[in-house]
């Protein structure tokens, strides 16, 4: 497995040169560029600018692991869902131009407070994801659905969503949520979702209440050799923090 970072929080104020330098200094192999952050890698970039960003990362040997969006598909309003689907496809075109392999999206809730049954919303999210996966398959960009949302992050609900998506180009981003842990283990939820995990977000590795060693063992047993991306809070000493983080990650992975 490989270790990288998500720009959310820890790197939200770093421009592209700073990101690359910090990755080199701390041994981080790649980065997920979350939208709205200081790196400025957004759909408004021209083709020339996109090529320049791609070359900069490639020349430095740092992977753009993916782009992190906030597109979601649970809204009761069909036009809102349509805007999110169309936005996802546009964002995937940016990812293709940058040479990165995926776009992260998310579910972010249910509509039971509006009288819409849970099952209906889960199916709606899944079908929207399937449409996104179909539209982006020829670009070589996967749709990575984050296990996210107060209600939707529960593995059983994510399994329903991914089953409704039913597309080879749609996979899951395991998000290391507290809701994963049942009686000290993540294995029940992991087993529900393991066949579709294409990316992994990790967070505070010092928190003993989350069974990190078990998670890494389960991933290795499945042959997962992709990225685990650190999504952690900012620090006044980010270089020092990331050096320690890598050391702990290596110890837990051993």
C-alpha positions in Angstrom: 0.0 0.0 0.0 1.0 3.6 -0.5 0.6 6.6 1.7 -0.5 10.1 0.7 -2.6 13.0 1.9 -5.9 14.6 1.3 -5.6 18.4 1.1 -8.7 18.7 3.3 -7.5 20.5 6.6 -3.8 19.6 6.7 -2.9 21.1 3.3 -5.9 23.4 2.5 -3.6 26.5 2.4 -0.8 25.0 0.4 -0.2 25.9 -3.3 1.0 23.3 -5.8 4.8 23.9 -5.2 4.3 23.7 -1.4 2.3 20.4 -1.8 5.0 18.9 -3.9 7.8 20.0 -1.7 6.0 18.7 1.4 5.3 15.4 -0.1 8.9 14.9 -1.0 10.2 16.0 2.4 7.8 13.8 4.4 7.7 10.7 2.1 4.1 11.1 1.0 3.7 9.5 -2.4 0.6 11.3 -3.6 -2.2 13.7 -2.9 -6.0 14.0 -3.4 -6.7 17.6 -4.4 -9.9 18.6 -2.6 -11.9 21.3 -4.3 -11.9 24.9 -3.1 -8.4 24.7 -1.6 -5.3 26.9 -2.2 -3.8 24.6 -4.8 -6.3 26.1 -7.3 -6.8 22.9 -9.4 -10.3 23.5 -10.5 -12.5 23.1 -13.6 -11.8 26.7 -14.6 -8.2 25.9 -15.6 -7.5 26.2 -19.3 -6.1 23.3 -21.3 -2.7 24.9 -21.1 -2.9 25.3 -17.4 -4.1 21.7 -16.9 -1.1 20.4 -18.9 1.2 22.6 -16.8 -0.1 21.2 -13.5 0.1 17.6 -14.8 3.7 18.1 -15.9 4.6 19.7 -12.6 3.4 16.7 -10.6 4.7 14.1 -13.0 8.2 15.7 -13.2 8.3 15.7 -9.4 7.3 12.1 -9.1 4.2 12.9 -6.9 0.9 11.2 -7.9 -2.3 13.2 -8.2 -4.2 10.3 -6.7 -7.6 11.9 -7.5 -9.8 14.9 -7.2 -12.0 15.4 -4.1 -15.4 16.9 -4.9 -18.5 17.6 -2.9 -20.9 16.3 -5.4 -23.8 14.4 -3.9 -27.1 13.0 -5.2 -29.6 12.6 -2.3 -31.6 15.8 -2.9 -35.4 15.6 -3.2 -35.3 18.1 -6.1 -34.5 16.3 -9.4 -32.8 19.4 -10.9 -30.4 19.5 -8.0 -29.5 15.9 -8.6 -29.0 16.6 -12.3 -26.6 19.5 -11.6 -24.5 17.3 -9.3 -24.4 14.5 -12.0 -23.4 17.0 -14.7 -20.9 18.6 -12.4 -19.3 15.2 -11.6 -18.8 14.5 -15.3 -17.2 17.9 -15.9 -14.9 17.4 -12.9 -13.9 13.9 -14.3 -12.8 15.6 -17.5 -10.5 17.7 -15.4 -9.2 14.6 -13.7 -8.5 13.0 -17.1 -6.6 16.0 -18.3 -4.5 15.8 -15.1 -3.8 12.1 -15.6 -5.4 11.1 -12.4 -7.5 8.0 -12.1 -10.5 9.0 -10.0 -13.0 11.6 -8.6 -14.3 11.3 -5.1 -18.0 12.0 -4.6 -20.3 11.3 -1.6 -23.7 10.6 -0.3 -24.6 13.1 2.4 -27.9 12.2 3.9 -31.4 10.9 3.6 -34.8 12.6 3.1 -36.9 10.8 5.7 -37.7 14.1 7.3 -39.5 15.0 4.0 -41.5 11.8 4.0 -39.3 10.1 1.5 -38.5 6.5 2.4 -34.9 5.7 3.1 -34.9 2.9 0.5 -36.0 5.4 -2.2 -33.2 7.8 -1.5 -30.5 5.1 -1.4 -31.7 3.8 -4.8 -31.7 7.4 -6.2 -28.1 7.9 -5.0 -27.1 4.6 -6.5 -28.7 5.2 -9.8 -27.1 8.6 -10.1 -23.7 7.1 -9.4 -24.3 4.5 -12.0 -25.0 7.2 -14.5 -21.8 9.1 -13.5 -19.8 5.8 -13.8 -21.1 5.2 -17.3 -20.4 8.7 -18.4 -16.8 8.8 -17.2 -15.7 5.2 -18.1 -14.3 6.2 -21.4 -12.2 8.9 -19.7 -10.4 6.4 -17.6 -11.6 8.1 -14.5 -13.4 6.1 -11.7 -16.1 7.4 -9.5 -15.1 6.9 -5.9 -18.0 7.1 -3.5 -16.9 8.1 0.0 -18.5 6.2 2.8 -19.9 9.5 4.1 -22.8 11.2 5.8 -24.3 11.0 9.2 -26.8 8.3 8.2 -25.5 7.1 4.8 -22.0 6.2 6.2 -23.3 3.0 7.8 -21.9 0.1 5.8 -25.2 -1.6 5.3 -26.6 1.6 3.6 -23.5 2.0 1.5 -23.8 -1.5 0.4 -27.4 -0.8 -0.8 -26.1 2.3 -2.6 -23.3 0.6 -4.4 -25.5 -2.3 -5.4 -27.9 0.1 -7.0 -25.0 1.8 -8.8 -24.2 -1.5 -10.3 -21.3 -0.3 -12.5 -17.7 -1.4 -12.9 -16.5 2.2 -13.0 -18.0 3.0 -9.5 -16.1 2.1 -6.5 -16.0 3.0 -2.8 -13.7 5.2 -0.7 -13.4 3.6 2.7 -13.5 6.6 5.1 -12.4 5.1 8.5 -15.5 6.3 10.3 -16.3 5.6 14.0 -19.5 3.9 12.7 -17.4 1.2 11.2 -16.5 -0.2 14.6 -18.7 -2.9 16.1 -17.4 -4.6 19.3 -13.9 -3.3 18.5 -13.8 -4.6 15.0 -14.4 -3.2 11.5 -14.6 -6.7 9.9 -18.4 -6.9 9.6 -18.7 -3.7 7.7 -15.5 -4.2 5.8 -16.8 -7.6 4.5 -20.0 -5.9 3.2 -18.0 -3.4 1.1 -14.6 -5.0 0.5 -15.4 -6.1 -3.1 -15.8 -2.4 -4.2 -13.1 -0.6 -2.2 -10.9 1.4 -4.6 -9.5 4.0 -2.2 -9.0 4.5 1.5 -9.1 7.6 3.7 -7.5 7.3 7.1 -7.3 9.8 9.9 -5.9 9.9 13.5 -3.8 6.8 13.7 -3.1 7.4 17.4 -6.7 6.7 18.3 -6.8 3.2 19.7 -10.5 3.0 19.5 -10.2 2.4 15.8 -8.6 -0.9 15.0 -6.0 0.3 12.4 -3.9 -2.8 12.4 -6.9 -4.9 11.8 -8.0 -2.6 8.9 -4.6 -2.7 7.3 -4.5 -6.5 7.7 -8.0 -6.9 6.0 -6.9 -4.6 3.1 -3.7 -6.6 2.6 -5.6 -9.9 2.7 -7.8 -8.6 -0.1 -4.7 -7.7 -2.1 -5.3 -4.0 -1.9 -2.2 -2.1 -3.1 -3.6 1.4 -3.6 -3.4 4.5 -1.5 -4.3 5.2 2.1 -4.7 8.9 2.3 -4.3 10.9 5.5 -7.2 13.2 6.1 -6.1 14.9 9.3 -6.3 18.4 11.0 -3.9 21.2 10.3 -0.8 21.7 12.5 1.6 24.5 13.2 4.3 22.0 12.5 3.0 20.1 9.4 6.3 18.6 8.3 7.0 17.2 11.7 3.5 15.8 12.0 3.6 14.1 8.7 7.0 12.6 9.4 5.6 11.1 12.6 2.4 10.0 10.8 4.4 8.1 8.2 6.4 6.4 10.9 3.3 5.3 12.8 1.6 4.2 9.5 4.6 2.0 8.7 4.6 0.4 12.2 0.9 -0.4 12.0 1.3 -1.8 8.5 4.1 -4.1 9.5 
